Amino acid sequence: MASAISIRQPAQIYEQEAQHETLLSKLKLYEIMLGSAKPMALRAAVLLNIPDIIAQASGSLTLEEIAAHISASTESPPHIEYLFRLLRFLASHKIFSEIPHQEDFKQSRYGLTGLSRLLVKETSEGGVSMLNYVPFLLGATSNLPFQGWLHLHESVLEGGSAFDKAFGMSAWDYAANNPELNKTFNEGMSCDTRAVMASVVKVYEEGFKKITSLVDVAGGVGSALSIIVENYKHIRGINFDLPHVIATAPSIPGVEHVSGNMFEHIPSADTIFMKWILHDWDDDDCVRILKRCYEAIPNNGKVVIVDALVVETENDEDEQEKCLRDVGLALDMTMMLFTGGKERTKMEFKKIIMKAGFKSYTIFKLPFVQAIIEVSKY
Ligand SMILES: C[S@@+](CC[C@H](N)C(=O)[O-])C[C@H]1O[C@@H](n2cnc3c(N)ncnc32)[C@H](O)[C@@H]1O
């Protein structure tokens, strides 16, 4: 009688393992090569208003019901099979929840997840949600970054931002000459600001209590400062940015808008606040900006930087740490694309802070990629 036991020879095992590894590498490579499907499908879902349609139903909806809502606002029914494929794909990445219907795909149900809830524009009371990331998503998936990415290899060869190479001018000059982009960019920045400032005002509470005057350097249209002065009414706020940005800034009680160039002069105050600024610039430019900050504050003044802090070591075992590092490094590539700037590790921050003449700094961690770095002259 033939034995049921088969013994695999080592060579066979190695061959199978090698095949398995090759297959995994091939799949991983395809995942990367086809990676733009994810943000672009998400953009399509947002332009079709799907997160809001589901949110208004306060539960899940069938594909047919979602299609009916889309028809009601666009006055033409969507292609139901395409809509199904879009939602099935996004659900496979946990952007929507899905209960598939085996016999009739139109009866498959879709709901929101933690991720798509961040893309709901309307609050249950009918107002605009202050924590929606739609403007950020629409900016990040517009043609501008894609045109820039095509020039990334030239940046690596020659330095300088890929955006400049694609458009022949800096992102700031482009925004100054394109009111529509200026608006999209400022709205995108403001939605990140609203999200991060909710923690900044809590984590840096002791610091804010001691401040009397504060300049938000390159503060955009004043979103961060409006949140600071709303929480700390004793602070006199100055929002400082380029003229084309200040020209579109709304009036904010307790805030004066001042236009100028931070490389030349920064208005005086006892504290300088800078959110998402140093990451726009290379080390030499950061030292120049920090020196202008040094001149603008008294000896006991502070510079409060809010910027991403790149996690230095890889830790695949802790999912959150891994995600923080991945997002930090993706932001770093995005800075290489848009401005030629960079995201920094703690040591890289220390280098530019000390070079500008400051003597010490304290880091306050925030529950996201950014941290607060409080810099002092002594
Ligand atoms: C990444 S955005 C950050 C805006 C804001 N701090 C925030 O977090 O929402 C960078 C800002 O730097 C401003 N900026 C660029 N160059 C500048 C300069 N030379 N002087 C003053 N502001 C400048 C831009 O207009 C833009 O508002």
The ligand as a Tripos MOL2 file, in Angstrom:
@<TRIPOS>MOLECULE
LIG
   27    29     1     0     0
SMALL
NO_CHARGES

@<TRIPOS>ATOM
      1 C1          1.3930   75.9690    4.0210 C.3       1 LIG1
      2 S1          0.6230   77.5390    4.1110 S.3       1 LIG1
      3 C2          0.2640   77.6240    5.8290 C.3       1 LIG1
      4 C3         -0.8060   78.6010    6.1660 C.3       1 LIG1
      5 C4         -1.2290   78.6010    7.6240 C.3       1 LIG1
      6 N1         -0.1400   78.8500    8.5310 N.3       1 LIG1
      7 C5         -1.9180   77.3040    7.9810 C.2       1 LIG1
      8 O1         -1.3450   76.4320    8.6110 O.co2     1 LIG1
      9 O2         -3.0630   77.1220    7.5640 O.co2     1 LIG1
     10 C6          2.0130   78.5990    3.9070 C.3       1 LIG1
     11 C7          1.7110   80.0830    3.9370 C.3       1 LIG1
     12 O3          2.9460   80.7960    3.7680 O.3       1 LIG1
     13 C8          2.6670   82.0000    3.1060 C.3       1 LIG1
     14 N2          3.9170   82.5850    2.5940 N.ar      1 LIG1
     15 C9          4.7140   82.1080    1.6230 C.ar      1 LIG1
     16 N3          5.7790   82.8970    1.4470 N.ar      1 LIG1
     17 C10         5.6580   83.9160    2.3430 C.ar      1 LIG1
     18 C11         6.4610   85.0650    2.6310 C.ar      1 LIG1
     19 N4          7.6040   85.3000    1.9870 N.pl3     1 LIG1
     20 N5          6.0500   85.9080    3.6040 N.ar      1 LIG1
     21 C12         4.8660   85.6700    4.2700 C.ar      1 LIG1
     22 N6          4.0650   84.5940    4.0220 N.ar      1 LIG1
     23 C13         4.4670   83.7380    3.0750 C.ar      1 LIG1
     24 C14         1.6960   81.5510    2.0280 C.3       1 LIG1
     25 O4          0.9890   82.5970    1.4380 O.3       1 LIG1
     26 C15         0.8030   80.5670    2.8130 C.3       1 LIG1
     27 O5         -0.3150   81.2130    3.3650 O.3       1 LIG1
@<TRIPOS>BOND
     1     1     2 1
     2     2     3 1
     3     2    10 1
     4     3     4 1
     5     4     5 1
     6     5     6 1
     7     5     7 1
     8     7     8 2
     9     7     9 1
    10    10    11 1
    11    11    12 1
    12    11    26 1
    13    12    13 1
    14    13    14 1
    15    13    24 1
    16    14    15 ar
    17    14    23 ar
    18    15    16 ar
    19    16    17 ar
    20    17    18 ar
    21    17    23 ar
    22    18    19 1
    23    18    20 ar
    24    20    21 ar
    25    21    22 ar
    26    22    23 ar
    27    24    25 1
    28    24    26 1
    29    26    27 1
@<TRIPOS>SUBSTRUCTURE
     1 LIG1         1 GROUP 0 **** ****
